[in-house]
Amino acid sequence: MIRTGRKKEWSILLFVACLIIFMPPVLSIFDESDLVFGIPMSFLYLFGSWAGVILFTAIGARRRTLMKNAPEQPGFEDLRPGSSQEKP
């Protein structure tokens, strides 16, 4: 699958953000004995950031679809199937 435009930019940005988030120097910042709701801070950071990566990947991979009942805009072709008839 070839990514173009904003999806390509989004993929590169997400990749670089993941590199920074999961680098050992950044992980060592949260490697403390502090507990939050009985859970170590490092676990919260690691699994919370991993959940964020999954969320942003899902948002970036979302496919845009044409709305069937969308109002027509002047200057644009109607790309819906079955609408190749000439309009008066």
PyMOL commands that set and color helices and strands:
alter all, ss='L'
color gray80, all
select helices_A, chain A and resi 5-21+24-29+41-61
alter helices_A, ss='H'
color red, helices_A
select strands_A, chain A and resi 35-36+39-40
alter strands_A, ss='S'
color yellow, strands_A
deselect
rebuild
show_as cartoon
